[in-house]
Amino acid sequence: MKKTLISTFLLSSLLMACTGGNTTVDNTAADNTTAKANKTQTTVVENSKAVEQSKDLLLAKWQGPYQGVPAFEKVSLVGLIPAIEEGMTINLAEIEAIANNPQAPTFENTIVAMERTGDDLGRVFTYYGIWSSNESSPQFREIQAEMAPKLSMFFSKINQNAKLFTRVQTVYNSDEVKSLTPEQQRLVYLTYNGFARNGATLEGDAKKRYADINQRLAELHTKFGNNVLADEESYVLYLTKDQLGGLTESIVSAAASAAESREHQGEYAITNTRSSMDPFLTYSTERKLRQQVWSSYYNRGNNGDEFDNNAIIAEILQLRHERVGLLGYKNYASWRLEDRMAKSPENAIKLMEGVWPAAIARVDEEVADMLAIGKAQDGIDKIEPWDYRFYAEKVRKDKYNLDSNEVKQYLQLNKLREAMFYVAGQLFNFEFTEIKDGSVPVFNADVRVWEVTDKTSHQHIGLWYLDPFARKGKRSGAWATTYRNYTTFDGQKNVLSSNNSNFSKGVDGEPTLISWSDARTYFHEFGHALHFLSSKVTYPTLNGGVRDYTEFQSQLLEHWLATDEVINNYLVHYKTGKPMPAELIAKIKQAATFNQGFKTTEYLASALVDMKFHTVDPTGIDVQKFEHDTLATLNMPAQVVMRHRSTQFSHVFSGEGYSASYYGYMWAEVLTADAAEAFAQSPGGFYDKDVAAKLVEHLFSVRNAVDPAKAYRAFRGRDADVKALMRDRGFPVTK
């Protein structure tokens, strides 16, 4: 409907330009022509009003309680393009006013003034982000494809504004910086660095080429992501009752619900997403169907059709390499890691390759255990990639007498959310109260909202939105975001944070049950939300992050899932309500490092291929051959595949957030394991008040106002020790 309004408006305009001049004598025909023209004119006026009203709503300051909230219930796609265009115009005017300020550049009239720009466009981007990630549609994807190069050109105009950069550079080199607070000095550094590393120092043809490359990359990133989403929506396996062998009750219920939502009543849908694929491969006794589901999932973007991503990746790599070459860097990874904790691709590779041998050695052990069972029970003589999860589950039962499905009966989504609230209360003094009066609009009926307050002072902190379930048009995976960040430089602003997942919704009236792995992910993303909500920074830019550090806070929170306080009080059987038995708890803890070979190898393979892609000259690269050869050089076990094969690696190729940076999860996990040991070794364990206070003060509240390495030393008194990571994964620790 939304796209129809846009199309009708454009078509009506065209019709108006082409009608008229009909002088036929037939009065009836003339009357009909006049009537049609009047109708066309009315349609144009009505649709013009609709576009204008929608545009105004998208740009409007947020109204309502809690310092104003997004008007999700009112906005539509109709006015998105003009809203973005007007937002860009307003933002550029703000920038030009700063760039042409006749007064000498100062921290206040240049750096702080820039912090005040872009609010109108920022509000539009909030809605844009929802349509992109949570509520995508063919109509939106057309808009996205049209606007991506325009947005890139817009950002290039700011990054390459010579007058503006001169002012920023003047402040950066001024004596005034010495008198600023450490937080303000950090802001000056980040602002200057953002310009210097993104083409501001270029001139002439190089400057234009840099902008052209960014524009083309924006198109390619958008196309890549939409191709992956298209394959996720297209490859759905529908099963009949006789094909459900081995599947648990909760998986069958979720599959039935997924089929019904796709108008396949009476069948069972296995969708092409991790949350559907993973449990099917774990439990289905239908080996050929496991292979089919595995192939559909791991071949996303690699099917040789209109949604194939191989050529797109090759062009992305070539353009990235050329762009950083304009800045004088030898390869993309060197440019990317220069301002990260790792500092260089060599340091990142050293960490990963240091862990790799232990990971693949553990895979060999895991495969041997699986094959012994596979031969004895099913007569197979080889473990294939689509067998790994299935036989790993059998080994888990054999070695630890631990059944993942038995554990799942105690992992109710709502109870886990309550557990997360408990942890947040103990560590951060946060309290969550659901808002049920409809005062906060949501973009989908599945979304729920909580107010977050301080438990002691009852001071309002912000809101937490939760969008937990998979649906058509929602990108796969799990993520966290904000609609508004905490700042104080122009009055205290609250936080609007959001967690988004893709859990398979249970049948009506039945709780949603998830796996232990998914429960860890649930805690992980909530860790990001707590990082947002803890912010005490003054300026908006300081709410950003350093990519190989920002996963630390979220990874750390995963450790609280296995604490006694959470297990004993929140993991209760979904039917009986009885707490998890002590013997089952013991089994879970005994199996804590089970299957770490698989988990570490599939992750590291993706991270290493990402880094290798970005440290070579990609001229003429054959993406599939490069991926294959890189893995072969690493002695990649045949039974394991990359967690994200290249053609579906959205972290890296649907944008630049994780490009040459997927290693960051492991870099951050060194910090995570080391910090977890700080809690484990403290008098109060994982709920020690003193350690928690230091954690919030030094590692959560400061966001990016302090260099991450300095922040971690302030918390721990030293740098993190990589041996903690090896211990956490159950790998041998060398002296």
URGI-V114518 format. One record per backbone hydrogen bond with DSSP energy under -0.5 kcal/mol. NH is the residue of the N-H (numbers start at 0). CO is the residue of the C=O. E is the energy in kcal/mol with one decimal. If there is no record, write none. Layout:
BEGIN
nh=NH co=CO e=E
nh=NH co=CO e=E
END
This chain:
BEGIN
nh=4 co=0 e=-1.7
nh=5 co=1 e=-1.4
nh=6 co=2 e=-2.8
nh=7 co=3 e=-3.0
nh=8 co=4 e=-2.1
nh=9 co=5 e=-2.1
nh=10 co=6 e=-2.9
nh=11 co=7 e=-2.9
nh=12 co=8 e=-2.0
nh=13 co=9 e=-1.9
nh=14 co=10 e=-2.5
nh=15 co=11 e=-2.4
nh=16 co=12 e=-1.6
nh=17 co=13 e=-1.2
nh=18 co=14 e=-1.5
nh=22 co=20 e=-0.9
nh=26 co=24 e=-0.6
nh=29 co=25 e=-2.4
nh=30 co=26 e=-3.0
nh=31 co=27 e=-2.9
nh=32 co=28 e=-2.9
nh=33 co=29 e=-2.7
nh=34 co=30 e=-2.6
nh=35 co=31 e=-2.8
nh=36 co=32 e=-2.6
nh=37 co=33 e=-2.7
nh=38 co=34 e=-2.6
nh=39 co=35 e=-2.9
nh=40 co=36 e=-2.8
nh=41 co=37 e=-2.4
nh=42 co=38 e=-2.5
nh=43 co=39 e=-2.4
nh=44 co=40 e=-2.3
nh=45 co=41 e=-2.9
nh=46 co=42 e=-2.8
nh=47 co=43 e=-2.5
nh=48 co=44 e=-2.2
nh=49 co=45 e=-2.1
nh=50 co=46 e=-2.5
nh=51 co=47 e=-2.4
nh=52 co=48 e=-2.9
nh=53 co=49 e=-2.5
nh=54 co=50 e=-2.8
nh=55 co=51 e=-2.4
nh=56 co=52 e=-2.1
nh=57 co=53 e=-2.2
nh=58 co=54 e=-1.7
nh=59 co=55 e=-1.6
nh=62 co=68 e=-0.5
nh=67 co=64 e=-1.3
nh=68 co=62 e=-2.2
nh=71 co=69 e=-1.6
nh=73 co=70 e=-1.9
nh=74 co=70 e=-1.6
nh=78 co=75 e=-0.7
nh=79 co=76 e=-1.8
nh=82 co=78 e=-2.1
nh=83 co=79 e=-2.6
nh=84 co=80 e=-2.5
nh=85 co=81 e=-2.7
nh=86 co=82 e=-2.6
nh=87 co=83 e=-2.6
nh=88 co=84 e=-2.1
nh=89 co=85 e=-2.6
nh=90 co=86 e=-2.4
nh=91 co=87 e=-2.8
nh=92 co=88 e=-1.9
nh=93 co=89 e=-2.1
nh=94 co=90 e=-2.3
nh=95 co=91 e=-2.7
nh=96 co=92 e=-2.0
nh=97 co=93 e=-1.4
nh=98 co=94 e=-2.8
nh=99 co=95 e=-2.2
nh=100 co=97 e=-1.3
nh=109 co=105 e=-1.3
nh=110 co=105 e=-0.8
nh=111 co=106 e=-2.7
nh=112 co=107 e=-0.9
nh=113 co=109 e=-1.8
nh=114 co=110 e=-1.2
nh=115 co=111 e=-0.8
nh=115 co=112 e=-0.9
nh=116 co=113 e=-1.5
nh=121 co=117 e=-2.4
nh=122 co=118 e=-1.9
nh=123 co=119 e=-1.5
nh=124 co=120 e=-2.5
nh=125 co=121 e=-1.3
nh=126 co=122 e=-1.2
nh=127 co=123 e=-2.5
nh=128 co=124 e=-2.7
nh=129 co=125 e=-1.5
nh=130 co=126 e=-2.4
nh=131 co=127 e=-1.9
nh=132 co=128 e=-2.6
nh=133 co=129 e=-2.1
nh=134 co=129 e=-2.2
nh=135 co=472 e=-2.9
nh=140 co=136 e=-2.5
nh=141 co=137 e=-1.6
nh=142 co=138 e=-1.6
nh=143 co=139 e=-3.3
nh=144 co=140 e=-2.3
nh=145 co=141 e=-1.9
nh=146 co=142 e=-2.7
nh=147 co=143 e=-2.1
nh=148 co=144 e=-0.6
nh=149 co=145 e=-0.6
nh=150 co=146 e=-3.0
nh=151 co=147 e=-2.1
nh=152 co=148 e=-2.2
nh=153 co=149 e=-2.1
nh=154 co=150 e=-2.5
nh=155 co=151 e=-2.1
nh=156 co=152 e=-1.9
nh=157 co=153 e=-1.2
nh=158 co=154 e=-2.9
nh=159 co=155 e=-2.4
nh=160 co=157 e=-1.6
nh=161 co=159 e=-1.1
nh=164 co=160 e=-2.6
nh=165 co=161 e=-2.2
nh=166 co=162 e=-1.7
nh=167 co=163 e=-2.4
nh=168 co=164 e=-3.1
nh=169 co=165 e=-2.1
nh=170 co=166 e=-2.2
nh=171 co=167 e=-2.6
nh=172 co=168 e=-1.9
nh=173 co=170 e=-1.3
nh=176 co=173 e=-0.7
nh=177 co=174 e=-1.0
nh=178 co=174 e=-0.5
nh=178 co=175 e=-1.5
nh=179 co=176 e=-1.4
nh=184 co=180 e=-2.6
nh=185 co=181 e=-2.1
nh=186 co=182 e=-1.8
nh=187 co=183 e=-2.3
nh=188 co=184 e=-2.4
nh=189 co=185 e=-2.6
nh=190 co=186 e=-2.4
nh=191 co=187 e=-2.6
nh=192 co=188 e=-2.8
nh=193 co=189 e=-2.0
nh=194 co=190 e=-1.4
nh=195 co=191 e=-2.9
nh=196 co=192 e=-2.3
nh=197 co=194 e=-1.6
nh=198 co=195 e=-0.6
nh=199 co=194 e=-1.9
nh=201 co=198 e=-1.3
nh=205 co=202 e=-1.0
nh=206 co=202 e=-0.9
nh=207 co=203 e=-1.9
nh=208 co=204 e=-2.9
nh=209 co=205 e=-2.2
nh=210 co=206 e=-1.8
nh=211 co=207 e=-2.5
nh=212 co=208 e=-2.6
nh=213 co=209 e=-2.1
nh=214 co=210 e=-2.1
nh=215 co=211 e=-2.3
nh=216 co=212 e=-2.8
nh=217 co=213 e=-2.1
nh=218 co=214 e=-1.4
nh=219 co=215 e=-2.3
nh=220 co=216 e=-3.2
nh=221 co=217 e=-1.8
nh=222 co=218 e=-2.3
nh=223 co=219 e=-2.7
nh=224 co=220 e=-2.2
nh=225 co=221 e=-2.2
nh=226 co=222 e=-2.2
nh=227 co=223 e=-2.0
nh=228 co=224 e=-2.1
nh=229 co=225 e=-2.2
nh=230 co=226 e=-2.1
nh=231 co=227 e=-2.1
nh=232 co=228 e=-2.0
nh=233 co=229 e=-1.9
nh=234 co=230 e=-2.0
nh=235 co=233 e=-1.4
nh=236 co=269 e=-2.3
nh=237 co=235 e=-0.6
nh=238 co=236 e=-0.5
nh=238 co=267 e=-3.2
nh=242 co=239 e=-2.2
nh=243 co=240 e=-1.3
nh=246 co=243 e=-2.0
nh=251 co=247 e=-2.5
nh=252 co=248 e=-2.4
nh=253 co=249 e=-2.2
nh=254 co=250 e=-2.5
nh=255 co=251 e=-2.4
nh=256 co=252 e=-2.3
nh=257 co=253 e=-2.3
nh=258 co=254 e=-2.1
nh=259 co=255 e=-2.5
nh=260 co=256 e=-2.1
nh=261 co=257 e=-0.6
nh=261 co=258 e=-0.9
nh=262 co=259 e=-1.9
nh=263 co=258 e=-2.7
nh=266 co=263 e=-1.9
nh=267 co=238 e=-1.6
nh=268 co=254 e=-2.6
nh=269 co=236 e=-2.9
nh=269 co=267 e=-0.5
nh=270 co=268 e=-0.7
nh=271 co=231 e=-0.9
nh=272 co=270 e=-1.2
nh=275 co=272 e=-0.9
nh=276 co=272 e=-3.2
nh=277 co=273 e=-2.7
nh=279 co=275 e=-1.2
nh=280 co=276 e=-2.6
nh=281 co=277 e=-1.4
nh=282 co=278 e=-1.7
nh=283 co=279 e=-2.6
nh=284 co=244 e=-2.3
nh=286 co=284 e=-1.2
nh=289 co=285 e=-2.3
nh=290 co=286 e=-2.2
nh=291 co=287 e=-1.9
nh=292 co=288 e=-2.7
nh=293 co=289 e=-2.8
nh=294 co=290 e=-2.7
nh=295 co=291 e=-2.3
nh=296 co=292 e=-2.1
nh=297 co=293 e=-2.7
nh=298 co=294 e=-1.2
nh=299 co=296 e=-1.1
nh=301 co=298 e=-2.5
nh=307 co=304 e=-1.7
nh=308 co=300 e=-3.3
nh=312 co=308 e=-2.5
nh=313 co=309 e=-2.1
nh=314 co=310 e=-2.0
nh=315 co=311 e=-2.6
nh=316 co=312 e=-2.8
nh=317 co=313 e=-1.9
nh=318 co=314 e=-2.6
nh=319 co=315 e=-2.6
nh=320 co=316 e=-2.2
nh=321 co=317 e=-2.3
nh=322 co=318 e=-2.5
nh=323 co=319 e=-2.2
nh=324 co=320 e=-1.5
nh=325 co=321 e=-1.4
nh=326 co=322 e=-0.6
nh=326 co=323 e=-0.5
nh=327 co=324 e=-1.1
nh=328 co=323 e=-2.3
nh=332 co=613 e=-2.5
nh=334 co=330 e=-1.5
nh=335 co=331 e=-2.8
nh=336 co=332 e=-2.5
nh=337 co=333 e=-0.7
nh=337 co=334 e=-0.6
nh=339 co=336 e=-1.7
nh=342 co=336 e=-0.7
nh=343 co=341 e=-1.0
nh=347 co=343 e=-1.6
nh=348 co=344 e=-3.0
nh=349 co=345 e=-2.2
nh=350 co=346 e=-1.8
nh=351 co=347 e=-2.2
nh=352 co=348 e=-3.3
nh=353 co=349 e=-1.2
nh=354 co=350 e=-1.1
nh=354 co=351 e=-0.6
nh=355 co=351 e=-2.1
nh=356 co=352 e=-0.7
nh=358 co=354 e=-1.7
nh=359 co=355 e=-2.5
nh=360 co=356 e=-1.9
nh=361 co=357 e=-1.7
nh=362 co=358 e=-1.7
nh=363 co=359 e=-1.9
nh=364 co=360 e=-1.5
nh=365 co=361 e=-2.5
nh=366 co=362 e=-3.1
nh=367 co=363 e=-2.1
nh=368 co=364 e=-2.0
nh=369 co=365 e=-2.2
nh=370 co=366 e=-3.0
nh=371 co=367 e=-1.7
nh=372 co=368 e=-1.3
nh=373 co=369 e=-3.0
nh=374 co=370 e=-2.8
nh=375 co=371 e=-1.7
nh=376 co=372 e=-2.9
nh=377 co=373 e=-2.1
nh=378 co=373 e=-0.7
nh=378 co=374 e=-1.0
nh=379 co=373 e=-1.4
nh=383 co=381 e=-0.7
nh=386 co=383 e=-2.2
nh=387 co=383 e=-0.9
nh=387 co=384 e=-0.6
nh=390 co=386 e=-2.7
nh=391 co=387 e=-2.2
nh=392 co=388 e=-1.8
nh=393 co=389 e=-1.1
nh=394 co=390 e=-2.4
nh=395 co=391 e=-2.4
nh=396 co=392 e=-1.8
nh=397 co=393 e=-2.2
nh=398 co=394 e=-3.7
nh=399 co=395 e=-2.2
nh=400 co=396 e=-1.1
nh=401 co=395 e=-1.5
nh=402 co=400 e=-0.6
nh=403 co=401 e=-0.6
nh=406 co=402 e=-2.0
nh=407 co=403 e=-2.3
nh=408 co=404 e=-1.0
nh=408 co=405 e=-0.5
nh=409 co=406 e=-2.0
nh=410 co=407 e=-1.7
nh=411 co=409 e=-0.9
nh=412 co=511 e=-2.8
nh=415 co=411 e=-2.6
nh=416 co=412 e=-1.9
nh=417 co=413 e=-1.9
nh=418 co=414 e=-2.0
nh=419 co=415 e=-2.3
nh=420 co=416 e=-2.1
nh=421 co=417 e=-2.0
nh=422 co=418 e=-2.4
nh=423 co=419 e=-2.5
nh=424 co=420 e=-2.0
nh=425 co=421 e=-2.2
nh=426 co=422 e=-2.7
nh=427 co=423 e=-1.9
nh=428 co=423 e=-0.5
nh=428 co=424 e=-0.7
nh=429 co=423 e=-1.6
nh=430 co=452 e=-2.4
nh=432 co=450 e=-2.4
nh=434 co=448 e=-2.8
nh=435 co=433 e=-0.7
nh=440 co=438 e=-0.6
nh=446 co=443 e=-1.9
nh=447 co=465 e=-1.9
nh=449 co=463 e=-2.2
nh=450 co=432 e=-3.2
nh=451 co=461 e=-3.3
nh=452 co=430 e=-2.3
nh=452 co=450 e=-0.5
nh=453 co=458 e=-2.2
nh=454 co=428 e=-3.2
nh=457 co=453 e=-2.0
nh=460 co=451 e=-3.0
nh=461 co=451 e=-1.7
nh=462 co=494 e=-2.7
nh=463 co=449 e=-2.6
nh=464 co=496 e=-2.9
nh=465 co=447 e=-2.6
nh=466 co=498 e=-2.5
nh=469 co=502 e=-2.4
nh=473 co=470 e=-1.8
nh=474 co=132 e=-2.6
nh=478 co=499 e=-2.4
nh=480 co=497 e=-2.3
nh=482 co=495 e=-3.4
nh=483 co=495 e=-1.3
nh=486 co=492 e=-0.6
nh=487 co=537 e=-1.5
nh=488 co=537 e=-1.9
nh=489 co=490 e=-0.7
nh=490 co=487 e=-1.6
nh=492 co=486 e=-2.8
nh=494 co=460 e=-1.8
nh=495 co=483 e=-2.3
nh=496 co=462 e=-2.7
nh=496 co=494 e=-0.6
nh=497 co=480 e=-2.6
nh=498 co=464 e=-2.5
nh=499 co=478 e=-2.7
nh=500 co=466 e=-2.5
nh=502 co=467 e=-2.5
nh=504 co=502 e=-0.6
nh=509 co=506 e=-2.7
nh=512 co=510 e=-0.6
nh=513 co=410 e=-2.0
nh=518 co=514 e=-2.1
nh=519 co=515 e=-2.0
nh=520 co=516 e=-1.8
nh=521 co=517 e=-2.3
nh=522 co=518 e=-2.2
nh=523 co=519 e=-2.6
nh=524 co=520 e=-2.7
nh=525 co=521 e=-1.6
nh=526 co=522 e=-1.7
nh=527 co=523 e=-1.1
nh=528 co=524 e=-1.6
nh=529 co=525 e=-2.5
nh=530 co=526 e=-1.8
nh=531 co=527 e=-2.2
nh=532 co=528 e=-2.8
nh=533 co=529 e=-1.6
nh=534 co=531 e=-1.2
nh=535 co=700 e=-2.5
nh=541 co=538 e=-1.0
nh=542 co=539 e=-2.2
nh=543 co=540 e=-1.8
nh=546 co=544 e=-0.6
nh=548 co=545 e=-2.6
nh=549 co=545 e=-2.2
nh=550 co=546 e=-0.6
nh=551 co=548 e=-1.9
nh=552 co=548 e=-0.6
nh=553 co=549 e=-0.6
nh=554 co=550 e=-2.7
nh=555 co=551 e=-2.6
nh=556 co=552 e=-1.2
nh=557 co=553 e=-0.8
nh=557 co=554 e=-0.8
nh=558 co=555 e=-1.7
nh=559 co=556 e=-1.6
nh=560 co=557 e=-1.4
nh=561 co=558 e=-0.6
nh=562 co=559 e=-1.2
nh=566 co=562 e=-2.5
nh=567 co=563 e=-3.0
nh=568 co=564 e=-0.9
nh=569 co=565 e=-2.4
nh=570 co=565 e=-0.8
nh=570 co=566 e=-0.9
nh=571 co=569 e=-1.3
nh=572 co=577 e=-3.0
nh=573 co=408 e=-2.1
nh=576 co=572 e=-1.9
nh=579 co=566 e=-0.5
nh=579 co=570 e=-1.8
nh=584 co=580 e=-2.1
nh=585 co=581 e=-2.4
nh=586 co=582 e=-1.7
nh=587 co=583 e=-2.2
nh=588 co=584 e=-2.2
nh=589 co=585 e=-2.3
nh=590 co=586 e=-1.9
nh=591 co=588 e=-1.2
nh=593 co=590 e=-1.9
nh=595 co=592 e=-1.4
nh=598 co=594 e=-2.1
nh=599 co=595 e=-2.6
nh=600 co=596 e=-2.3
nh=601 co=597 e=-2.6
nh=602 co=598 e=-1.5
nh=603 co=599 e=-3.0
nh=604 co=600 e=-2.5
nh=605 co=601 e=-1.2
nh=606 co=602 e=-2.3
nh=607 co=603 e=-3.1
nh=608 co=604 e=-2.2
nh=609 co=605 e=-2.3
nh=610 co=606 e=-2.0
nh=611 co=607 e=-2.8
nh=612 co=608 e=-2.7
nh=613 co=609 e=-1.3
nh=614 co=611 e=-1.4
nh=615 co=612 e=-0.5
nh=617 co=615 e=-0.8
nh=620 co=617 e=-2.4
nh=622 co=620 e=-0.7
nh=625 co=621 e=-2.9
nh=626 co=622 e=-2.4
nh=627 co=623 e=-2.4
nh=628 co=624 e=-3.2
nh=629 co=625 e=-2.5
nh=630 co=626 e=-2.0
nh=631 co=627 e=-2.2
nh=632 co=628 e=-2.3
nh=633 co=629 e=-1.3
nh=634 co=631 e=-1.3
nh=635 co=630 e=-2.5
nh=639 co=636 e=-1.5
nh=642 co=601 e=-2.5
nh=647 co=644 e=-2.1
nh=648 co=645 e=-1.4
nh=649 co=647 e=-2.4
nh=651 co=648 e=-1.3
nh=652 co=648 e=-2.4
nh=653 co=649 e=-1.6
nh=657 co=650 e=-1.5
nh=660 co=657 e=-2.5
nh=661 co=657 e=-0.7
nh=663 co=660 e=-2.1
nh=664 co=661 e=-1.3
nh=665 co=662 e=-1.2
nh=666 co=662 e=-2.0
nh=667 co=663 e=-2.8
nh=668 co=664 e=-1.5
nh=669 co=665 e=-1.5
nh=670 co=666 e=-1.1
nh=671 co=667 e=-2.5
nh=672 co=668 e=-3.0
nh=673 co=669 e=-1.9
nh=674 co=670 e=-2.9
nh=675 co=671 e=-2.6
nh=676 co=672 e=-1.6
nh=677 co=673 e=-1.2
nh=678 co=674 e=-1.6
nh=679 co=675 e=-2.9
nh=680 co=676 e=-2.1
nh=681 co=678 e=-1.6
nh=684 co=681 e=-1.6
nh=686 co=683 e=-1.6
nh=687 co=684 e=-1.8
nh=691 co=687 e=-2.2
nh=692 co=688 e=-2.2
nh=693 co=689 e=-2.0
nh=694 co=690 e=-2.3
nh=695 co=691 e=-2.5
nh=696 co=692 e=-2.4
nh=697 co=693 e=-2.7
nh=698 co=694 e=-2.3
nh=699 co=694 e=-0.9
nh=699 co=695 e=-0.7
nh=700 co=695 e=-3.0
nh=702 co=699 e=-0.9
nh=703 co=541 e=-2.8
nh=704 co=701 e=-3.0
nh=710 co=706 e=-2.5
nh=711 co=707 e=-2.6
nh=712 co=708 e=-1.9
nh=713 co=709 e=-2.0
nh=714 co=710 e=-1.4
nh=715 co=711 e=-2.9
nh=716 co=712 e=-2.6
nh=721 co=719 e=-0.5
nh=723 co=720 e=-1.8
nh=724 co=720 e=-0.5
nh=724 co=721 e=-0.6
nh=725 co=721 e=-1.5
nh=726 co=722 e=-2.4
nh=727 co=723 e=-2.4
nh=728 co=724 e=-1.8
nh=729 co=725 e=-0.5
nh=729 co=726 e=-1.0
nh=730 co=725 e=-2.6
nh=733 co=731 e=-0.6
END
